[in-house]
Amino acid sequence: MTDDGEVRYETVFRERWRDRRSGGARPGELIKQPGWIDAGLVALGALLAAGAVAAGTMTVARSEALPAVVQGNSVTAVLADAAGPAPGTAAQFRDESGATFDAIVVDVSTTEVTAQLKRPGSASAGKLLVPAGRQRLISLLLPRLW
């Protein structure tokens, strides 16, 4: 009851809140985050570090696309500035429609590469995909840093 004679009702939760509020908070107590957030941030940092290490050590195969034409089961491709693949190297021919055919490199000169298709195809133009070495995954994902 108040001095005016009015009856006031307050909940227990409000009293606890008022006590905490008037008690003075220690630094960092007003904005206290749950403990699982700290554990999640540590786990996220560990996964990020593990991913960076993995990307720095893993390599991926690169291929080079050479303009080519098919005649029967033979593919002839123009060799540009790059070094040609060794005879016996597995390659693929991709025609203009996007169909891919397996091939084996049989001859390499300074200006062209000849490959043999495993099954004859119709005369068409396309690209001969030959392996061009390996590249680190991190340099593929972040090319400007490496």
C-alpha positions as CSV (number, residue, x, y, z in Angstrom):
1,M,0.0,0.0,0.0
2,T,1.2,3.5,-0.8
3,D,0.9,6.7,1.2
4,D,-2.2,7.6,-0.9
5,G,-4.0,4.5,0.2
6,E,-3.7,2.8,-3.2
7,V,-2.7,-0.8,-3.5
8,R,0.1,-1.6,-6.0
9,Y,0.9,-5.0,-7.3
10,E,4.3,-5.8,-8.7
11,T,5.5,-9.1,-10.1
12,V,8.4,-11.0,-8.8
13,F,10.2,-10.8,-12.1
14,R,10.0,-7.0,-12.1
15,E,11.6,-6.9,-8.6
16,R,14.5,-9.1,-9.7
17,W,15.0,-6.9,-12.8
18,R,14.9,-3.8,-10.7
19,D,17.4,-5.3,-8.2
20,R,19.8,-6.3,-11.0
21,R,19.4,-2.9,-12.6
22,S,20.1,-0.9,-9.4
23,G,22.9,-3.2,-8.3
24,G,25.4,-1.9,-10.8
25,A,26.7,-4.2,-13.5
26,R,30.3,-5.3,-14.1
27,P,31.9,-4.5,-17.4
28,G,30.6,-6.9,-20.1
29,E,27.6,-8.0,-18.1
30,L,25.0,-5.9,-19.8
31,I,25.7,-7.5,-23.2
32,K,26.5,-11.1,-22.2
33,Q,26.4,-13.6,-25.0
34,P,25.7,-17.3,-24.5
35,G,28.7,-19.6,-24.2
36,W,27.8,-21.6,-27.4
37,I,28.6,-18.5,-29.5
38,D,32.2,-18.5,-28.4
39,A,32.5,-22.2,-29.0
40,G,30.9,-21.8,-32.5
41,L,33.3,-19.0,-33.4
42,V,36.3,-21.1,-32.3
43,A,35.1,-24.0,-34.4
44,L,34.5,-21.7,-37.4
45,G,38.0,-20.4,-37.1
46,A,39.5,-23.9,-36.9
47,L,37.5,-24.9,-40.0
48,L,38.7,-21.8,-41.9
49,A,42.3,-22.5,-41.0
50,A,42.0,-26.2,-42.0
51,G,40.4,-25.2,-45.3
52,A,43.2,-22.7,-46.1
53,V,45.8,-25.4,-45.4
54,A,43.9,-27.9,-47.6
55,A,43.5,-25.5,-50.4
56,G,47.3,-24.6,-50.3
57,T,48.3,-28.3,-50.5
58,M,45.7,-29.7,-52.9
59,T,46.2,-29.6,-56.7
60,V,43.7,-29.8,-59.5
61,A,44.3,-31.0,-63.1
62,R,44.2,-28.2,-65.8
63,S,43.4,-28.8,-69.4
64,E,43.9,-26.7,-72.5
65,A,41.3,-26.5,-75.3
66,L,42.8,-26.5,-78.8
67,P,40.7,-25.7,-81.9
68,A,40.3,-29.0,-83.8
69,V,38.4,-30.8,-86.6
70,V,37.4,-34.5,-87.0
71,Q,37.8,-36.6,-90.1
72,G,36.7,-40.1,-89.6
73,N,38.3,-41.3,-86.3
74,S,41.2,-38.8,-86.5
75,V,41.2,-35.4,-84.8
76,T,43.7,-32.7,-85.9
77,A,44.2,-29.7,-83.5
78,V,46.2,-26.6,-84.0
79,L,48.9,-26.2,-81.4
80,A,49.4,-22.6,-80.3
81,D,52.1,-21.3,-78.0
82,A,51.7,-24.1,-75.4
83,A,53.8,-27.2,-75.3
84,G,52.1,-30.2,-76.8
85,P,51.1,-33.3,-74.9
86,A,53.1,-36.5,-75.1
87,P,52.0,-39.2,-77.5
88,G,49.7,-41.7,-75.7
89,T,48.1,-39.0,-73.5
90,A,44.4,-39.3,-72.9
91,A,42.4,-36.4,-74.4
92,Q,38.8,-35.5,-75.2
93,F,37.2,-34.0,-78.3
94,R,34.2,-31.8,-77.7
95,D,32.2,-30.8,-80.8
96,E,30.1,-27.7,-81.2
97,S,27.0,-29.3,-79.9
98,G,28.8,-30.2,-76.6
99,A,29.1,-33.9,-77.1
100,T,32.4,-35.3,-75.8
101,F,34.4,-38.2,-77.3
102,D,37.4,-39.9,-75.8
103,A,40.7,-39.8,-77.8
104,I,44.4,-40.7,-77.5
105,V,47.2,-38.4,-78.7
106,V,49.1,-40.3,-81.4
107,D,51.4,-37.6,-82.9
108,V,52.6,-34.1,-81.9
109,S,54.5,-31.7,-84.1
110,T,55.4,-28.0,-83.5
111,T,52.2,-26.7,-85.1
112,E,49.5,-29.5,-84.6
113,V,48.4,-32.4,-82.5
114,T,46.8,-35.5,-84.0
115,A,44.6,-37.7,-81.8
116,Q,42.7,-41.0,-82.5
117,L,39.1,-41.2,-81.5
118,K,38.0,-44.4,-79.8
119,R,35.0,-44.5,-82.2
120,P,34.6,-42.7,-85.5
121,G,32.6,-39.5,-85.5
122,S,31.1,-37.3,-88.2
123,A,33.2,-34.5,-89.7
124,S,32.8,-31.5,-87.4
125,A,34.8,-28.7,-85.8
126,G,35.3,-28.4,-82.0
127,K,37.9,-28.4,-79.3
128,L,40.5,-31.0,-78.4
129,L,40.9,-30.9,-74.6
130,V,44.4,-32.0,-73.6
131,P,46.0,-32.0,-70.1
132,A,48.1,-29.0,-69.3
133,G,49.6,-29.8,-65.9
134,R,48.4,-29.3,-62.4
135,Q,47.5,-26.1,-60.4
136,R,47.2,-25.5,-56.7
137,L,43.6,-25.1,-55.6
138,I,44.3,-21.9,-53.7
139,S,45.7,-20.2,-56.8
140,L,42.5,-21.2,-58.6
141,L,40.2,-19.9,-55.9
142,L,42.1,-16.7,-55.2
143,P,44.0,-15.9,-58.4
144,R,45.0,-12.4,-57.4
145,L,46.8,-13.5,-54.2
146,W,49.1,-16.0,-55.9
